[in-house]
Amino acid sequence: MCRIYGHFGGEPVDRDVLRAVARAMHHGGPDDRTVHTADTWALGNNRLAVQGIEHGRQPFVLGDMTCVFNGEIYNHRELRAELVAAGHTFEGDCDGDVLLPLYERHGDAFVSRLEGMFAIAVVDRRAEPCLKLFNDHAGMKSLFYYLSADGRRLCFASELQALSRFPDFPDALDPLAIDRYLGGRAVWGPDTVHTKVRTMVPGTTLRFADGRLTLGRTPLSPADPEWPDAGPDLGAAAELLDVTLRHELTRMLDADVPVCVITSGGLDSSYTSAIAAGIVPDLASFNVAYRGDWPADERHFAEEAARHSGTRHHQVLLDPADFPALVDRFVRHLDQPNNAPHSLSTFALFEAIHEAGFKVALTGDGADELFGGYARFVKAARDDSATWHRGYQDTMAAIGTSTLQRLYTPAYRAHLAANGGLFGDRTGDELDRRVRSGELDKLETLLRYDQFERFPYYILRRVDHLSMAHSVEARIPFLQPSVMRLAHALPTALKVVGDTVKAPVSEAARRWVPRSVIDRPKQPFTLPIAAMIKPGEALHELIGDTLLAPGARYRDHVRQDVVHDLFRMQSENPGAHTAEVLWSLLMLETWLSARNLTP
């Protein structure tokens, strides 16, 4: 696991600049820092040493090819054996060793052989010198890039803040980004908060040579499961999922450093934690909760799952009085605004994991998006009205469109109208168009849209950046290619069975997880902000001081009189909707202030 950066084309970049780019991502790779420079290009790497520690220094070099990469290749042992049989030799046991030999043999298609999570940069000088960037099928590892003003040079980095250290970084903020954030809970790719900066979308192949940039996609190949003669049923689907996850977890628990699991108390993390505990003796598990008595407290479910699995459980307790300082710290590690309240918890949890001596943590993310675990999916899939997408788009938003119409200033509303309208309306209409195309059934269309359009930027960017802020690698079993292929091959009738959402996961987990965890009503892992944003609580005071300040940076786009009304309503009668609006605006204002930006 590492952070990577570089440039290709145009004039040479001073080494002091490259050092500044690397320093900005030191937290994500504190174990080693290397850079390879040439006249018109450079590839750099900050290393978090996890696999093949002794021989895993980057960049990797093979003939006229040079490579850096961020991530983990879980099938590297199988690939290594295949390459050895073909005559290739290796010094060590680093997973990145296989990348250039595979690229040499298979060209760009080599990424379809990789199972893991990755962002890869290759400079290939064998014919026309070029830079190639690749990322994994799910978009687990971030990569941002831009072209110089003359189009001759491309610069890239794992983190936007590091990329901004290049002297010609196009730092102009996109005024539409505020609406994209509030309408989507995060800034969805490939656009970013900066008008001329892009991010890699899942499964992208980028080639840059002589000022020409081309983009391609590496689709996830379909699965062809062997079902019973009568066809797929829930039992067969659950058994295949269980076998697949056990195989993936066996590989993902293979590391040269200590590995732990995150057990939130929900089904998915409890299930993967239980499987992992059967593979690794004395496995450590971690859960985060808040001091005091708060709604949606899952710590007792996490403790029960840990006892059942036999893990060595660690309970991380956060004091809400410390939240204002914690907000400022974690927002500085978010490259772009993200409204998820549990970002605060995620940041603190990974900090505790790091302090306990762990470099790798397994999470349960992704199962809901693959197997239909949210009620919003089911409700929308069963809604036959002509305007179903208008209601659904609000579930994807930090703030619904009707509230945004009231919240935005007249000038900003006019600007949005002249540029295609509200992001929420546009995404809702696009989703309706995809459903009407009939390529997949409605539920599967909703799931795929979430997996590739929303999930990478709302969930995965947060997991990646907040874990690496503390030099911890987050591994995600449900997002491995074999699990995603299985999910895509399952008919939706097996994903939601009656009132049971995510039915294959529930069924597969029964042999591993207590019934109390499986059968309890689903609740999101989140921060109880409705209860925490009320008079007398630290978050209430922070929001008042931040959002009602005369110099608030969001004021040219958001009406402060409406914010005053919302704050008064929340103070008098705390509620979930008003709390989420205020929290989302707090994240925006804090993010702008941390970067000294005014949109």
GUDO-211826 format. One record per residue (C-alpha): residue number from 1; residue in one letter; x negated, y, z. Coordinates in pm, whole numbers. Example, Ala and Ser with C-alpha at 12.3 -4.5 7.8 and 13.67 -1.06 7.14 Angstrom:
<pts>
  seq  type       X       Y       Z
    1     A   -1230    -450     780
    2     S   -1367    -106     714
</pts>
This chain:
<pts>
  seq  type       X       Y       Z
    1     M       0       0       0
    2     C    -142     333     -99
    3     R     -78     680    -236
    4     I    -197     752    -590
    5     Y    -253    1061    -801
    6     G    -429    1177   -1114
    7     H    -424    1370   -1438
    8     F    -487    1302   -1804
    9     G    -568    1536   -2095
   10     G    -662    1900   -2123
   11     E    -941    2067   -1930
   12     P   -1123    1894   -1642
   13     V    -978    1945   -1294
   14     D   -1215    2058   -1020
   15     R   -1298    1792    -761
   16     D   -1198    2031    -482
   17     V    -847    2031    -629
   18     L    -842    1652    -635
   19     R    -957    1644    -274
   20     A    -673    1879    -180
   21     V    -421    1652    -355
   22     A    -560    1353    -166
   23     R    -557    1533     171
   24     A    -189    1615     128
   25     M    -115    1239     129
   26     H    -370    1128     387
   27     H     -95     993     615
   28     G       8     741     348
   29     G    -341     604     298
   30     P    -577     678     585
   31     D    -804     373     547
   32     D    -999     476     238
   33     R   -1005     757     -19
   34     T   -1150     712    -366
   35     V   -1128     892    -699
   36     H   -1266     815   -1045
   37     T   -1321    1119   -1267
   38     A   -1409    1164   -1632
   39     D   -1416    1464   -1865
   40     T   -1041    1478   -1928
   41     W    -887    1250   -1668
   42     A    -900    1132   -1308
   43     L    -735     855   -1105
   44     G    -729     878    -726
   45     N    -618     658    -442
   46     N    -557     689     -68
   47     R    -554     335      69
   48     L    -347     178     343
   49     A    -529    -155     362
   50     V    -282    -442     398
   51     Q    -395    -724     164
   52     G    -745    -828      60
   53     I    -890    -563     286
   54     E   -1259    -629     218
   55     H   -1242    -630    -163
   56     G    -940    -411    -238
   57     R   -1102     -74    -309
   58     Q    -953     120    -595
   59     P    -966     220    -875
   60     F    -971    -122   -1039
   61     V   -1181    -136   -1356
   62     L   -1184    -390   -1640
   63     G   -1380    -293   -1950
   64     D   -1230      28   -2088
   65     M    -930      14   -1854
   66     T    -901     181   -1514
   67     C    -609     145   -1273
   68     V    -477     266    -939
   69     F    -160     142    -777
   70     N      69     191    -480
   71     G     271    -101    -349
   72     E     252    -475    -303
   73     I     260    -762    -554
   74     Y     413   -1055    -365
   75     N     353   -1315    -636
   76     H     -15   -1224    -675
   77     R    -131   -1570    -566
   78     E      68   -1741    -843
   79     L     -52   -1484   -1095
   80     R    -410   -1521    -974
   81     A    -396   -1899   -1024
   82     E    -261   -1850   -1376
   83     L    -538   -1604   -1461
   84     V    -811   -1825   -1311
   85     A    -688   -2112   -1527
   86     A    -721   -1879   -1826
   87     G   -1085   -1812   -1736
   88     H   -1067   -1494   -1530
   89     T   -1272   -1469   -1209
   90     F   -1196   -1277    -890
   91     E   -1412   -1164    -600
   92     G   -1153   -1119    -328
   93     D    -786   -1167    -245
   94     C    -634    -824    -305
   95     D    -299    -828    -481
   96     G    -404    -538    -705
   97     D    -684    -747    -860
   98     V    -437    -915   -1095
   99     L    -301    -596   -1253
  100     L    -558    -518   -1522
  101     P    -612    -880   -1631
  102     L    -236    -914   -1671
  103     Y    -216    -585   -1858
  104     E    -500    -694   -2088
  105     R    -314   -1016   -2174
  106     H      45    -891   -2194
  107     G      31    -517   -2260
  108     D     314    -307   -2118
  109     A     521    -622   -2067
  110     F     291    -720   -1780
  111     V     521    -538   -1538
  112     S     795    -795   -1604
  113     R     562   -1056   -1452
  114     L     523    -862   -1126
  115     E     737    -937    -821
  116     G     712    -673    -553
  117     M     723    -296    -532
  118     F     485     -72    -717
  119     A     387     249    -889
  120     I      92     189   -1123
  121     A    -129     422   -1327
  122     V    -354     286   -1605
  123     V    -597     479   -1822
  124     D    -654     270   -2134
  125     R    -944     379   -2357
  126     R    -957      77   -2588
  127     A    -790     249   -2884
  128     E    -629     591   -2859
  129     P    -709     699   -2502
  130     C    -386     719   -2304
  131     L    -239     727   -1956
  132     K      38     484   -1868
  133     L     259     496   -1559
  134     F     480     209   -1445
  135     N     717     161   -1153
  136     D     918    -130   -1019
  137     H    1267    -243   -1122
  138     A    1440     -91    -816
  139     G    1241     232    -786
  140     M    1104     149    -441
  141     K     783     350    -486
  142     S     798     714    -586
  143     L     598     885    -858
  144     F     633    1250    -964
  145     Y     480    1415   -1271
  146     Y     473    1731   -1483
  147     L     318    1859   -1805
  148     S      93    2163   -1813
  149     A     231    2475   -1979
  150     D      43    2397   -2302
  151     G     159    2034   -2295
  152     R    -196    1897   -2311
  153     R    -226    1761   -1956
  154     L      -5    1540   -1743
  155     C     -47    1539   -1364
  156     F     113    1287   -1128
  157     A     123    1193    -760
  158     S     315     971    -519
  159     E     439    1273    -327
  160     L     570    1603    -455
  161     Q     387    1802    -189
  162     A      57    1652    -304
  163     L     137    1715    -671
  164     S     194    2081    -586
  165     R    -177    2112    -497
  166     F    -267    2115    -868
  167     P    -325    2483    -954
  168     D     -90    2489   -1255
  169     F     197    2316   -1072
  170     P     528    2460   -1204
  171     D     678    2554    -868
  172     A     990    2735    -992
  173     L    1293    2600    -805
  174     D    1586    2475   -1009
  175     P    1893    2665    -881
  176     L    2110    2368    -982
  177     A    1920    2148    -736
  178     I    2114    2283    -438
  179     D    2440    2163    -591
  180     R    2282    1832    -692
  181     Y    2167    1783    -332
  182     L    2498    1875    -169
  183     G    2694    1687    -435
  184     G    2481    1372    -412
  185     R    2328    1368     -60
  186     A    1986    1388    -229
  187     V    1842    1514    -556
  188     W    1898    1230    -803
  189     G    1629    1161   -1062
  190     P    1482    1209   -1309
  191     D    1523    1578   -1222
  192     T    1372    1725    -905
  193     V    1405    2049    -712
  194     H    1150    2199    -952
  195     T    1274    2279   -1301
  196     K     976    2130   -1486
  197     V     887    1841   -1257
  198     R    1027    1490   -1304
  199     T    1031    1168   -1107
  200     M    1015     814   -1241
  201     V    1350     639   -1250
  202     P    1362     261   -1174
  203     G    1185      38   -1423
  204     T    1017     317   -1621
  205     T     717     291   -1852
  206     L     558     626   -1938
  207     R     286     675   -2198
  208     F      95    1001   -2246
  209     A    -166    1053   -2519
  210     D    -284    1360   -2711
  211     G      -2    1573   -2571
  212     R     270    1320   -2660
  213     L     488    1175   -2384
  214     T     711     875   -2443
  215     L     936     698   -2193
  216     G    1064     342   -2200
  217     R    1243     105   -1965
  218     T    1161    -245   -1848
  219     P    1501    -402   -1778
  220     L    1542    -663   -1509
  221     S    1583    -993   -1692
  222     P    1911   -1173   -1618
  223     A    1932   -1479   -1393
  224     D    2086   -1810   -1495
  225     P    2168   -1988   -1169
  226     E    2250   -2359   -1167
  227     W    2604   -2370   -1032
  228     P    2815   -2676    -945
  229     D    3006   -2832   -1235
  230     A    3323   -2659   -1119
  231     G    3148   -2321   -1145
  232     P    3016   -2080    -881
  233     D    3184   -2069    -543
  234     L    3110   -1883    -222
  235     G    2932   -2175     -57
  236     A    2700   -2227    -353
  237     A    2632   -1854    -380
  238     A    2549   -1832      -8
  239     E    2318   -2135     -25
  240     L    2132   -1996    -326
  241     L    2097   -1657    -158
  242     D    1961   -1819     157
  243     V    1705   -2025     -35
  244     T    1600   -1721    -238
  245     L    1559   -1496      66
  246     R    1360   -1756     257
  247     H    1123   -1789     -38
  248     E    1083   -1411     -67
  249     L    1034   -1361     306
  250     T     763   -1628     315
  251     R     568   -1424      62
  252     M     650   -1086     215
  253     L     527   -1193     559
  254     D     188   -1274     406
  255     A     -47    -989     500
  256     D    -388    -937     653
  257     V    -242    -701     915
  258     P      36    -736    1176
  259     V     392    -750    1038
  260     C     715    -671    1226
  261     V    1087    -651    1146
  262     I    1346    -379    1199
  263     T    1662    -513    1360
  264     S    1933    -249    1357
  265     G    2201    -479    1497
  266     G    2385    -498    1164
  267     L    2428    -809     955
  268     D    2157    -758     694
  269     S    1863    -676     921
  270     S    1971    -938    1177
  271     Y    1981   -1200     902
  272     T    1640   -1118     753
  273     S    1490   -1087    1103
  274     A    1616   -1432    1195
  275     I    1468   -1591     882
  276     A    1139   -1411     940
  277     A    1128   -1528    1302
  278     G    1141   -1886    1176
  279     I     833   -1822     964
  280     V     613   -1608    1191
  281     P     560   -1713    1554
  282     D     609   -1444    1819
  283     L     749   -1199    1564
  284     A     804    -844    1690
  285     S    1135    -668    1622
  286     F    1220    -299    1662
  287     N    1544    -110    1717
  288     V    1611     259    1774
  289     A    1882     415    1994
  290     Y    1948     737    2184
  291     R    1936     812    2555
  292     G    2283     857    2696
  293     D    2623     722    2597
  294     W    2695     780    2228
  295     P    2942     643    1970
  296     A    2836     362    1733
  297     D    2555     243    1963
  298     E    2429     -86    1817
  299     R    2145    -159    2055
  300     H    2329    -441    2233
  301     F    2396    -613    1897
  302     A    2027    -577    1809
  303     E    1927    -722    2146
  304     E    2166   -1015    2099
  305     A    2030   -1085    1749
  306     A    1671   -1064    1881
  307     R    1743   -1307    2166
  308     H    1914   -1546    1926
  309     S    1615   -1535    1688
  310     G    1350   -1538    1960
  311     T    1171   -1221    1852
  312     R     963   -1007    2084
  313     H    1199    -712    2092
  314     H    1104    -343    2123
  315     Q    1373     -89    2205
  316     V    1283     264    2095
  317     L    1482     527    2285
  318     L    1504     884    2158
  319     D    1601    1178    2375
  320     P    1849    1410    2196
  321     A    1687    1702    2376
  322     D    1379    1643    2159
  323     F    1571    1645    1830
  324     P    1501    2007    1724
  325     A    1125    1947    1719
  326     L    1178    1608    1554
  327     V    1392    1763    1279
  328     D    1113    2003    1190
  329     R     857    1721    1179
  330     F    1048    1473     964
  331     V    1178    1729     714
  332     R     817    1820     636
  333     H     769    1465     505
  334     L    1077    1469     282
  335     D     967    1583     -61
  336     Q    1323    1693    -138
  337     P    1633    1764      75
  338     N    1816    1454     197
  339     N    2125    1472     415
  340     A    2108    1127     581
  341     P    2140    1199     956
  342     H    1955     881    1044
  343     S    1643    1014     869
  344     L    1562    1148    1214
  345     S    1591     799    1362
  346     T    1402     640    1073
  347     F    1111     880    1116
  348     A    1088     821    1491
  349     L    1126     445    1453
  350     F     834     416    1210
  351     E     629     636    1440
  352     A     690     390    1724
  353     I     607      97    1497
  354     H     275     261    1407
  355     E     196     336    1771
  356     A     261     -30    1855
  357     G     -11    -130    1609
  358     F     188    -248    1307
  359     K     120    -157     944
  360     V     406    -351     782
  361     A     778    -356     869
  362     L    1057    -547     696
  363     T    1393    -372     654
  364     G    1742    -489     560
  365     D    1813    -215     303
  366     G    1985    -290     -27
  367     A    2230    -568      55
  368     D    2532    -338      68
  369     E    2457    -191    -273
  370     L    2397    -532    -433
  371     F    2677    -735    -280
  372     G    2951    -478    -221
  373     G    2913    -407     148
  374     Y    3079     -66     170
  375     A    3452     -10     194
  376     R    3422     279     -52
  377     F    3327      34    -328
  378     V    3628    -186    -262
  379     K    3874      98    -220
  380     A    3769     258    -548
  381     A    3765     -74    -734
  382     R    4125    -138    -629
  383     D    4245     216    -704
  384     D    4429     211   -1038
  385     S    4517     581   -1042
  386     A    4396     805   -1323
  387     T    4207    1022   -1075
  388     W    4037     750    -868
  389     H    3693     890    -950
  390     R    3776    1228    -797
  391     G    3820    1068    -458
  392     Y    3523     838    -503
  393     Q    3283    1117    -595
  394     D    3342    1277    -255
  395     T    3218     956     -88
  396     M    2888     999    -274
  397     A    2854    1363    -170
  398     A    2712    1533     135
  399     I    2995    1785      97
  400     G    3306    1721    -113
  401     T    3386    1933    -416
  402     S    3683    2115    -261
  403     T    3467    2228      33
  404     L    3184    2324    -201
  405     Q    3418    2543    -404
  406     R    3492    2735     -84
  407     L    3134    2726      42
  408     Y    2946    2849    -265
  409     T    2915    3219    -339
  410     P    3108    3349    -643
  411     A    2782    3410    -829
  412     Y    2661    3053    -768
  413     R    2997    2906    -872
  414     A    2975    3106   -1194
  415     H    2620    2983   -1255
  416     L    2730    2622   -1207
  417     A    3030    2669   -1435
  418     A    2800    2798   -1708
  419     N    2577    2490   -1670
  420     G    2825    2204   -1684
  421     G    3012    2247   -1356
  422     L    2972    2088   -1015
  423     F    2739    1790    -993
  424     G    3005    1590    -809
  425     D    3259    1641   -1088
  426     R    3005    1546   -1353
  427     T    2893    1228   -1175
  428     G    3253    1127   -1109
  429     D    3341    1175   -1475
  430     E    3034     978   -1585
  431     L    3128     692   -1356
  432     D    3483     693   -1494
  433     R    3342     681   -1846
  434     R    3129     378   -1760
  435     V    3427     199   -1607
  436     R    3635     271   -1918
  437     S    3361     129   -2141
  438     G    3445    -214   -2002
  439     E    3088    -345   -2015
  440     L    3125    -474   -1658
  441     D    3424    -502   -1429
  442     K    3501    -198   -1217
  443     L    3343    -315    -892
  444     E    3022    -424   -1062
  445     T    3007     -92   -1248
  446     L    3029      91    -916
  447     L    2755    -126    -768
  448     R    2514     -90   -1061
  449     Y    2570     286   -1073
  450     D    2482     312    -705
  451     Q    2179      82    -736
  452     F    2012     276   -1015
  453     E    2151     631   -1003
  454     R    2192     710    -632
  455     F    2024     452    -408
  456     P    1661     511    -521
  457     Y    1677     881    -438
  458     Y    1905     885    -135
  459     I    1783     574      50
  460     L    1456     452     -99
  461     R    1277     788    -115
  462     R    1363     840     251
  463     V    1242     492     352
  464     D     922     529     150
  465     H     827     878     266
  466     L     924     847     632
  467     S     750     511     677
  468     M     434     623     499
  469     A     435     940     708
  470     H     315     705     983
  471     S      98     475     769
  472     V     356     196     774
  473     E     455      -7     470
  474     A     828     -81     451
  475     R     903    -409     271
  476     I    1257    -469     144
  477     P    1352    -836      87
  478     F    1696    -771     -68
  479     L    1539    -565    -348
  480     Q    1309    -834    -479
  481     P    1374    -926    -844
  482     S    1502   -1275    -764
  483     V    1761   -1141    -519
  484     M    1872    -862    -750
  485     R    1905   -1105   -1042
  486     L    2117   -1335    -827
  487     A    2339   -1046    -719
  488     H    2385    -938   -1080
  489     A    2473   -1294   -1184
  490     L    2744   -1335    -919
  491     P    3102   -1255   -1018
  492     T    3247    -980    -805
  493     A    3521   -1215    -688
  494     L    3250   -1383    -480
  495     K    3107   -1056    -348
  496     V    3434    -933    -197
  497     V    3663   -1214     -86
  498     G    3992   -1084      48
  499     D    3898    -839     321
  500     T    3544    -975     355
  501     V    3288    -745     195
  502     K    2940    -870     112
  503     A    3079   -1222     144
  504     P    2769   -1417      24
  505     V    2550   -1245     282
  506     S    2801   -1308     562
  507     E    2834   -1672     464
  508     A    2459   -1730     428
  509     A    2386   -1564     763
  510     R    2617   -1788     965
  511     R    2346   -2044    1033
  512     W    2105   -1774    1148
  513     V    2297   -1494    1321
  514     P    2540   -1487    1621
  515     R    2909   -1477    1525
  516     S    2948   -1153    1720
  517     V    2715    -982    1473
  518     I    2873   -1139    1163
  519     D    3238   -1089    1253
  520     R    3230    -743    1407
  521     P    3358    -446    1204
  522     K    3092    -287     988
  523     Q    2957      44    1108
  524     P    2688     254     942
  525     F    2343     292    1094
  526     T    2349     664    1157
  527     L    2306     948    1400
  528     P    2634    1031    1580
  529     I    2619    1394    1472
  530     A    2985    1471    1538
  531     A    2922    1404    1908
  532     M    2577    1562    1907
  533     I    2675    1888    1738
  534     K    2883    2038    2015
  535     P    2818    2305    2280
  536     G    2553    2207    2529
  537     E    2369    1971    2291
  538     A    2031    2055    2141
  539     L    2145    2001    1781
  540     H    2434    2244    1827
  541     E    2196    2516    1938
  542     L    1950    2438    1659
  543     I    2220    2462    1392
  544     G    2352    2789    1529
  545     D    2008    2945    1546
  546     T    1909    2820    1199
  547     L    2219    2861     986
  548     L    2354    3183    1136
  549     A    2021    3367    1125
  550     P    2036    3689     918
  551     G    1741    3578     706
  552     A    1871    3230     621
  553     R    1726    3127     286
  554     Y    2040    2959     153
  555     R    2247    3278     173
  556     D    2236    3362    -201
  557     H    2409    3033    -279
  558     V    2621    2961      29
  559     R    2864    3202     195
  560     Q    2755    3275     549
  561     D    3106    3377     654
  562     V    3229    3026     570
  563     V    2936    2875     763
  564     H    3029    3094    1061
  565     D    3386    2958    1044
  566     L    3263    2598    1022
  567     F    3031    2645    1318
  568     R    3313    2796    1523
  569     M    3544    2505    1430
  570     Q    3278    2250    1528
  571     S    3216    2433    1857
  572     E    3586    2437    1946
  573     N    3687    2096    1812
  574     P    3394    1874    1705
  575     G    3474    1660    1401
  576     A    3291    1428    1160
  577     H    3354    1627     842
  578     T    3249    1965     980
  579     A    2947    1810    1150
  580     E    2827    1655     824
  581     V    2861    1985     639
  582     L    2660    2167     906
  583     W    2398    1893     922
  584     S    2358    1894     542
  585     L    2307    2269     542
  586     L    2060    2239     831
  587     M    1855    1992     623
  588     L    1859    2231     326
  589     E    1761    2538     527
  590     T    1492    2354     724
  591     W    1347    2210     402
  592     L    1335    2554     240
  593     S    1175    2708     549
  594     A     914    2431     580
  595     R     795    2514     229
  596     N     845    2890     257
  597     L    1081    2883     -41
  598     T    1382    3095    -125
  599     P    1602    2960    -407
</pts>
